[in-house]
C-alpha cells in the first residue's frame, strides 16, 4: 500500500510523465517513454520501487536511460539476481545508465555506461565512479566518493529525473559542460543536445 508520504510525489510523477509523453508526441525529439507495468510487490524490495515502476517503464534520451530493473518482474527474477556477500555497497538494483559514452550504433549491444543504483537496504539512490568501486572492493575499509542523489527512489524520480535537479545527474556523471552542449545545425539547432533535458525544458520542468 502506498504511504501518505509518497502519495503526493507519486501523483506528481504520474502527472509529469503524462505531460512529457504529450510533449514528446508534439515535438518529436526522439525520447522514448514507456509506461510501467502492473507489478506485484514482494519481500526484499521497498514497495516504493514498485510504485514508481508501475508508472514508468522506461525513459531513454540521448544521454541517459532510466528503466525498470528486470529483477522487479517477479520473485523468481529477483531471486535469480547474483548474490555477492563481498560487495562493499550491499545489494542494489541498477535503475539508470548513462548512454552519452556509447556510440548509437552499439546501443543495441552495450547496455550503457556508468550506472545509477538503488540501495535495497537503506533506499538511497546513488552513483559511484567505476574506478572508485573497484578500489573500494579491494579496500573495503577505505573511504571513496559515493554520491547520494536522493534518500529514496520516489524523490529521485520526482526531482532528479522528471524535475529541475536532472542537470545535477548530468554534471555528476558526465561532467560539467556536457549539459550546456547545443545542437549545431538542423531542425533543433540551438537546443540542448541532451534530448531528455530538451524535453524537460520544453515542458518547463527544467531549464
Backbone bond lengths (Angstrom), bond angles and torsions (degrees), N, CA, C in turn:
res aa  C-N    CA-C-N  psi(-1)  N-CA   C-N-CA  omega(-1)  CA-C   N-CA-C  phi
1 X - - - 1.466 - - 1.527 109.59 -
2 X 1.303 116.39 132.53 1.465 121.51 179.16 1.519 109.92 -66.50
3 X 1.346 116.35 133.09 1.459 119.80 -179.40 1.526 110.50 -79.21
4 X 1.335 115.42 160.75 1.457 119.86 178.20 1.527 111.08 -62.67
5 X 1.336 116.31 -32.06 1.466 120.37 -178.13 1.524 112.16 -66.82
6 X 1.327 116.52 -31.06 1.469 118.96 -177.63 1.521 113.02 -100.24
7 X 1.325 117.96 -8.75 1.469 120.25 -176.27 1.521 112.10 -60.01
8 X 1.339 117.54 -46.68 1.466 121.00 -177.56 1.526 111.91 -66.06
9 X 1.347 119.65 -49.93 1.466 118.10 178.84 1.526 113.29 -64.98
10 X 1.328 117.90 -31.02 1.458 119.51 176.38 1.524 110.81 -66.79
11 X 1.314 116.36 -37.81 1.462 119.22 177.21 1.522 110.32 -67.36
12 X 1.343 117.24 -35.34 1.472 119.74 174.99 1.529 110.20 -63.67
13 X 1.332 116.32 -42.35 1.463 120.31 178.54 1.523 109.99 -59.38
14 X 1.324 116.57 -45.61 1.458 120.68 -179.63 1.532 111.20 -61.44
15 X 1.324 116.25 -45.36 1.467 121.10 -178.57 1.518 111.17 -65.22
16 X 1.336 117.14 -45.13 1.460 120.72 -178.71 1.529 111.53 -67.36
17 X 1.319 116.34 -37.45 1.463 119.60 179.76 1.525 110.47 -63.52
18 X 1.329 117.05 -42.27 1.462 120.58 177.06 1.531 110.85 -64.76
19 X 1.324 116.34 -40.36 1.462 121.31 178.17 1.528 110.70 -61.85
20 X 1.322 116.34 -42.20 1.463 120.83 -178.81 1.524 111.60 -69.86
21 X 1.321 117.44 -36.55 1.470 119.71 176.43 1.520 110.86 -63.11
22 X 1.322 116.16 -41.63 1.471 120.01 178.87 1.516 110.95 -65.19
23 X 1.347 116.91 -41.03 1.465 120.58 -179.82 1.522 111.42 -67.35
24 X 1.318 117.30 -38.28 1.468 120.32 177.94 1.526 110.30 -65.66
25 X 1.322 117.07 -39.88 1.462 120.21 177.48 1.534 111.03 -62.01
26 X 1.320 115.48 -33.43 1.471 120.12 -179.72 1.523 112.03 -76.57
27 X 1.338 117.02 -45.11 1.465 120.90 -171.51 1.537 114.05 -92.59
28 X 1.320 117.40 -30.58 1.457 120.13 -179.86 1.510 114.37 66.11
29 X 1.335 117.08 47.05 1.462 120.94 -179.76 1.532 112.56 -73.43
30 X 1.332 116.87 -17.87 1.459 119.69 -178.31 1.513 113.94 98.71
31 X 1.326 117.32 12.26 1.463 121.59 177.00 1.524 109.20 -80.82
32 X 1.318 116.50 137.58 1.465 121.99 177.34 1.526 108.66 -97.73
33 X 1.331 116.75 126.03 1.460 121.71 177.02 1.527 107.93 -129.35
34 X 1.317 116.43 116.74 1.458 122.88 -176.35 1.521 109.33 -117.24
35 X 1.319 115.89 132.21 1.463 120.01 178.91 1.522 111.35 -64.76
36 X 1.329 114.43 155.78 1.449 120.74 178.30 1.520 112.57 -74.05
37 X 1.340 115.22 -179.67 1.459 122.48 -177.79 1.521 109.70 -116.04
38 X 1.338 117.83 158.53 1.475 121.23 178.73 1.525 111.59 -76.86
39 X 1.311 115.32 73.35 1.465 121.29 -175.01 1.522 111.70 -74.51
40 X 1.338 115.10 145.24 1.463 121.30 174.94 1.525 108.93 -106.19
41 X 1.319 117.87 128.09 1.465 119.82 -178.85 1.525 112.45 -68.60
42 X 1.331 114.16 155.74 1.466 120.78 175.99 1.523 107.69 -150.68
43 X 1.341 117.19 160.45 1.470 120.62 -176.98 1.523 112.39 -60.52
44 X 1.332 114.56 147.01 1.457 120.67 177.34 1.508 114.10 105.95
45 X 1.343 116.62 -15.93 1.466 121.40 179.71 1.522 108.06 -130.80
46 X 1.334 118.55 128.14 1.469 120.45 177.00 1.527 111.45 -54.92
47 X 1.318 116.14 140.07 1.460 120.49 -175.93 1.522 112.11 -61.69
48 X 1.332 116.73 -27.01 1.469 119.87 179.93 1.519 112.05 -58.25
49 X 1.333 117.59 -31.97 1.466 119.93 179.29 1.526 110.64 -64.19
50 X 1.323 116.68 -41.42 1.468 120.35 178.36 1.525 110.22 -66.16
51 X 1.346 115.86 -37.86 1.471 119.85 178.55 1.522 111.20 -59.19
52 X 1.333 116.14 -44.99 1.469 120.48 -178.62 1.521 111.52 -66.34
53 X 1.330 116.21 -46.24 1.462 118.64 -173.38 1.530 113.34 -83.85
54 X 1.316 117.48 -2.14 1.461 119.26 165.38 1.530 110.01 -74.64
55 X 1.330 115.84 -24.41 1.467 121.17 179.14 1.528 110.53 -90.92
56 X 1.326 116.11 -48.19 1.468 122.43 -173.88 1.517 109.90 -113.20
57 X 1.334 115.95 121.53 1.460 120.05 173.77 1.517 111.81 -92.10
58 X 1.330 114.72 -44.92 1.475 119.17 179.12 1.516 109.78 -160.39
59 X 1.317 114.67 141.33 1.458 123.45 169.63 1.524 105.81 -127.50
60 X 1.322 116.44 124.41 1.462 118.84 179.85 1.516 110.25 -137.64
61 X 1.325 114.84 115.43 1.449 121.26 173.64 1.513 109.51 -108.91
62 X 1.310 116.47 -161.85 1.461 120.60 -178.32 1.522 112.65 -75.73
63 X 1.333 117.35 -23.94 1.458 120.52 -172.33 1.530 114.11 -112.64
64 X 1.342 117.80 -24.58 1.459 120.85 -177.27 1.524 111.25 -144.05
65 X 1.328 114.71 153.30 1.455 122.50 168.71 1.534 108.16 -124.33
66 X 1.320 116.03 132.65 1.461 122.45 172.78 1.525 106.50 -121.46
67 X 1.331 117.36 125.99 1.460 118.26 -172.45 1.521 111.75 -152.01
68 X 1.324 113.94 157.92 1.463 120.33 175.87 1.522 109.63 -61.94
69 X 1.323 117.76 125.95 1.470 119.71 174.87 1.525 109.54 -63.82
70 X 1.318 118.83 137.01 1.470 120.58 179.92 1.523 113.00 -59.44
71 X 1.337 116.38 -23.03 1.469 119.97 -179.02 1.529 112.92 -65.72
72 X 1.333 117.47 -16.54 1.463 120.31 -179.67 1.523 112.87 -84.93
73 X 1.327 117.57 -2.51 1.463 120.54 -177.05 1.523 112.48 -66.37
74 X 1.321 116.84 -24.29 1.456 119.65 179.68 1.511 111.15 173.30
75 X 1.323 116.02 171.72 1.471 120.97 -177.37 1.522 111.07 -59.10
76 X 1.339 117.22 -43.24 1.463 120.21 -177.93 1.524 111.19 -61.75
77 X 1.329 116.72 -42.44 1.466 120.55 179.40 1.528 110.43 -64.72
78 X 1.330 116.49 -39.22 1.458 120.07 -179.98 1.527 111.00 -68.07
79 X 1.313 116.68 -42.21 1.463 120.27 -178.73 1.520 112.25 -69.58
80 X 1.328 116.42 -21.18 1.467 120.36 177.61 1.525 112.23 -79.88
81 X 1.337 117.20 -8.08 1.461 120.76 178.99 1.529 109.32 -62.58
82 X 1.328 117.98 130.42 1.464 120.06 -179.99 1.527 111.80 -55.03
83 X 1.310 115.75 134.73 1.462 121.27 -179.99 1.522 108.55 -105.51
84 X 1.324 115.92 114.15 1.459 120.36 -179.48 1.527 108.72 -116.62
85 X 1.321 117.69 96.79 1.472 120.41 -178.24 1.518 113.59 -64.78
86 X 1.333 116.92 -13.35 1.467 120.39 -179.25 1.529 112.86 -94.63
87 X 1.312 116.40 0.45 1.458 118.93 179.39 1.521 109.08 -65.76
88 X 1.332 118.54 119.25 1.467 120.55 -176.05 1.524 113.93 -67.24
89 X 1.330 117.56 -16.19 1.459 120.71 -178.67 1.519 112.74 -101.11
90 X 1.320 117.70 -5.00 1.448 120.37 179.35 1.516 112.66 77.98
91 X 1.331 116.97 -178.19 1.469 120.53 -176.14 1.521 112.63 -67.99
92 X 1.314 115.73 135.83 1.458 121.16 -178.96 1.521 109.38 -152.19
93 X 1.319 115.39 157.50 1.460 121.86 175.12 1.524 109.18 -113.64
94 X 1.318 116.01 144.39 1.456 120.36 175.05 1.523 108.38 -84.24
95 X 1.343 116.42 122.99 1.467 119.98 -179.48 1.530 111.99 -116.76
96 X 1.333 116.93 -1.96 1.458 119.65 178.96 1.518 111.38 -162.37
97 X 1.331 115.89 151.26 1.462 121.70 175.53 1.521 108.99 -140.73
98 X 1.328 114.99 145.60 1.460 117.52 173.64 1.516 108.52 -80.93
99 X 1.326 116.22 143.85 1.461 122.87 -179.44 1.526 112.46 -114.48
100 X 1.321 115.42 -8.06 1.466 120.65 -173.76 1.519 112.03 -58.02
101 X 1.341 116.63 -34.19 1.464 120.53 -176.38 1.532 112.66 -86.91
102 X 1.334 117.32 -5.49 1.465 121.19 -176.62 1.532 109.67 -100.38
103 X 1.333 118.52 119.14 1.468 120.09 177.97 1.526 110.82 -56.39
104 X 1.324 116.88 142.27 1.465 120.67 -176.33 1.525 112.03 -56.66
105 X 1.315 117.34 -35.57 1.461 120.24 -176.91 1.534 112.13 -68.97
106 X 1.339 116.37 -15.73 1.468 119.96 -176.87 1.528 112.90 -107.42
107 X 1.325 117.46 3.06 1.466 119.14 -174.42 1.524 113.15 -70.92
108 X 1.327 116.87 -15.74 1.452 119.26 173.74 1.516 112.05 -80.79
109 X 1.336 116.54 -15.99 1.464 121.30 -177.57 1.523 112.30 -107.43
110 X 1.333 116.48 -32.42 1.469 121.03 -178.51 1.524 108.75 -107.91
111 X 1.317 116.19 125.20 1.461 120.70 -173.98 1.520 112.24 -64.07
112 X 1.312 116.64 -37.59 1.456 120.46 -179.13 1.510 110.65 160.33
113 X 1.324 115.12 178.44 1.451 120.65 179.73 1.522 110.92 -94.50
114 X 1.324 115.81 -130.50 1.464 119.88 -177.40 1.517 111.29 -61.29
115 X 1.335 115.10 144.44 1.444 119.46 -172.82 1.519 115.44 -108.87
116 X 1.320 113.98 166.66 1.462 123.44 173.12 1.523 106.25 -116.99
117 X 1.318 116.84 127.90 1.458 121.42 -171.04 1.521 112.73 -114.58
118 X 1.319 114.03 152.04 1.466 122.56 178.79 1.518 108.12 -115.79
119 X 1.321 116.55 111.66 1.457 122.74 -177.89 1.527 109.79 -72.17
120 X 1.322 116.93 120.92 1.459 120.83 -176.63 1.522 113.33 -79.34
121 X 1.324 117.20 -11.61 1.465 119.72 -179.07 1.517 112.47 -93.27
122 X 1.337 117.88 -44.88 1.474 118.75 -178.20 1.530 112.98 -114.71
123 X 1.338 117.61 -3.42 1.463 120.39 173.98 1.516 116.27 85.60
124 X 1.341 117.98 -2.78 1.469 120.69 179.91 1.530 111.24 -63.71
125 X 1.323 115.69 148.59 1.462 122.36 168.13 1.522 106.13 -109.72
126 X 1.342 116.32 122.17 1.466 119.15 -169.84 1.526 112.11 -141.67
127 X 1.335 113.83 167.29 1.462 122.53 173.84 1.510 108.89 -132.51
128 X 1.330 115.25 138.49 1.455 120.86 173.54 1.522 107.80 -133.61
129 X 1.321 116.55 134.36 1.448 121.30 177.14 1.533 109.00 -59.32
130 X 1.334 118.68 135.81 1.470 120.90 -178.26 1.523 113.77 -54.79
131 X 1.317 117.61 -39.01 1.464 119.94 178.97 1.529 110.74 -66.28
132 X 1.333 116.06 -37.85 1.464 119.41 177.38 1.526 110.98 -66.29
133 X 1.325 115.74 -35.82 1.468 119.04 178.71 1.529 110.52 -64.30
134 X 1.332 116.44 -44.79 1.466 119.71 179.09 1.528 110.16 -60.97
135 X 1.330 116.31 -43.12 1.461 120.10 178.67 1.524 110.36 -61.30
136 X 1.340 117.27 -44.89 1.456 121.22 -179.25 1.520 111.15 -64.66
137 X 1.326 116.65 -37.54 1.466 120.71 178.83 1.530 110.39 -61.43
138 X 1.347 115.04 -38.43 1.460 119.90 -178.71 1.517 112.09 -84.10
139 X 1.352 117.03 -22.71 1.472 121.72 -179.08 1.528 108.69 -133.93
140 X 1.325 117.82 71.69 1.477 121.64 -172.52 1.523 115.15 -62.18
141 X 1.319 117.62 -15.41 1.463 120.04 -179.58 1.525 112.82 -92.18
142 X 1.323 116.52 -3.52 1.457 120.49 -179.61 1.528 110.75 -87.90
143 X 1.332 115.79 162.36 1.454 120.99 177.39 1.527 110.16 -99.25
144 X 1.319 116.17 135.71 1.461 121.39 174.07 1.520 108.19 -131.87
145 X 1.304 115.64 169.80 1.456 121.49 -177.94 1.534 110.35 -84.12
146 X 1.313 115.54 104.80 1.462 121.46 174.39 1.522 106.12 -110.88
147 X 1.320 116.47 116.76 1.457 120.34 -175.01 1.524 109.64 -95.98
148 X 1.325 116.32 115.00 1.458 121.43 177.11 1.530 108.49 -90.60
149 X 1.332 115.77 116.63 1.460 120.09 178.11 1.528 110.96 -75.67
150 X 1.326 115.93 -45.27 1.463 119.95 -174.48 1.531 109.48 -150.48
151 X 1.339 116.97 153.47 1.463 120.51 -178.89 1.523 113.23 -79.95
152 X 1.340 117.55 -5.08 1.458 120.44 178.68 1.521 109.01 -158.17
153 X 1.311 115.82 161.97 1.457 121.19 -173.63 1.525 112.83 -72.68
154 X 1.332 117.06 -29.88 1.462 119.75 179.36 1.529 110.09 -66.98
155 X 1.321 116.55 -46.22 1.466 120.70 177.07 1.518 110.99 -60.75
156 X 1.329 116.35 -40.54 1.463 119.51 -179.15 1.522 111.05 -59.83
157 X 1.326 117.80 -49.14 1.462 119.49 -178.35 1.523 111.82 -70.80
158 X 1.301 117.65 -37.41 1.454 120.88 -179.63 1.525 111.54 -64.63
159 X 1.337 116.73 -44.58 1.457 120.67 -171.55 1.526 114.64 -102.64
160 X 1.350 116.97 -36.12 1.461 120.20 -171.96 1.527 114.12 -101.23
161 X 1.315 117.32 -15.40 1.463 119.90 175.26 1.525 110.26 -107.59
162 X 1.325 116.37 -47.87 1.460 121.33 -176.24 1.525 112.54 -103.68
163 X 1.316 117.61 12.52 1.451 119.62 -174.77 1.512 114.55 -135.00
164 X 1.329 115.06 -169.19 1.461 120.16 -171.57 1.524 114.25 -77.94
165 X 1.343 117.40 0.26 1.464 119.76 175.58 1.528 112.35 -94.69
166 X 1.322 117.36 0.70 1.464 119.45 177.40 1.534 112.46 -54.87
167 X 1.340 120.33 -40.51 1.465 118.76 178.02 1.529 113.75 -55.76
168 X 1.334 117.87 -27.02 1.462 120.26 177.20 1.529 110.97 -65.43
169 X 1.333 116.56 -34.68 1.464 120.61 176.80 1.524 109.94 -65.10
170 X 1.326 115.78 -44.05 1.464 120.72 179.50 1.526 110.46 -62.31
171 X 1.314 116.66 -47.63 1.465 120.80 -178.17 1.521 111.47 -62.50
172 X 1.312 116.32 -42.27 1.463 120.98 -177.04 1.530 111.38 -65.81
173 X 1.323 117.64 -46.24 1.459 120.38 -170.87 1.529 112.74 -93.65
174 X 1.316 117.21 -37.89 1.471 119.99 -177.61 1.519 113.39 -98.30
175 X 1.327 116.34 -16.33 1.452 119.70 178.21 1.516 112.87 100.69
176 X 1.324 117.28 155.53 1.460 121.45 -179.75 1.519 111.07 -63.73
177 X 1.314 115.15 143.43 1.458 120.64 177.61 1.518 113.94 100.03
178 X 1.338 117.64 -27.75 1.465 119.94 -176.64 1.520 110.87 -64.92
179 X 1.319 116.75 -41.64 1.470 118.29 -175.77 1.530 112.44 -69.22
180 X 1.319 118.03 -17.98 1.461 120.21 179.43 1.526 112.95 -87.86
181 X 1.316 117.76 -5.41 1.454 120.38 -178.23 1.533 110.21 -65.94
182 X 1.325 115.85 138.47 1.462 121.90 -174.11 1.525 111.43 -119.36
183 X 1.312 115.18 154.95 1.464 121.67 175.94 1.537 108.56 -69.15
184 X 1.322 117.38 132.28 1.465 121.42 -172.98 1.521 113.90 -88.96
185 X 1.310 117.11 -26.01 1.466 118.62 -178.65 1.519 110.01 -156.02
186 X 1.319 114.79 167.87 1.447 119.31 177.75 1.513 113.36 94.60
187 X 1.316 115.24 -167.40 1.462 122.81 -174.15 1.523 112.71 -57.28
188 X 1.337 117.53 -37.06 1.460 121.05 -174.68 1.530 112.72 -105.18
189 X 1.315 116.66 24.53 1.463 121.17 -179.57 1.526 110.91 -52.30
190 X 1.331 114.38 133.21 1.457 120.86 178.40 1.509 114.84 88.32
191 X 1.331 117.04 -11.95 1.455 119.99 178.56 1.530 110.18 -91.16
192 X 1.336 115.73 168.37 1.469 119.55 -178.54 1.525 110.89 -59.25
193 X 1.345 115.93 139.53 1.457 120.28 171.23 1.523 110.68 -65.85
194 X 1.305 116.51 -37.03 1.460 122.43 178.86 1.532 107.91 -69.43
195 X 1.326 116.29 107.22 1.462 119.07 -173.53 1.527 113.10 -67.15
196 X 1.324 117.20 -29.03 1.467 118.39 177.36 1.523 110.63 -70.25
197 X 1.323 117.59 -43.70 1.455 120.42 176.49 1.532 109.88 -63.36
198 X 1.322 117.03 -36.41 1.457 121.02 177.52 1.530 110.79 -61.28
199 X 1.325 115.98 -42.13 1.467 119.93 180.00 1.525 111.09 -69.77
200 X 1.332 117.04 -40.99 1.469 120.44 176.73 1.528 110.03 -60.24
201 X 1.332 116.41 -42.24 1.455 120.88 -179.87 1.538 111.30 -65.46
202 X 1.330 116.03 -38.71 1.458 120.79 -178.63 1.521 111.94 -65.05
203 X 1.329 116.24 -27.58 1.475 120.87 179.76 1.517 112.51 -97.72
204 X 1.339 117.21 -1.80 1.457 120.39 179.80 1.512 114.09 79.56
205 X 1.330 117.66 11.62 1.470 121.14 -178.79 1.526 112.03 -85.08
206 X 1.318 117.26 -17.79 1.467 122.48 176.75 1.522 106.69 -154.59
207 X 1.322 115.75 168.25 1.465 118.85 -179.88 1.522 110.16 -140.38
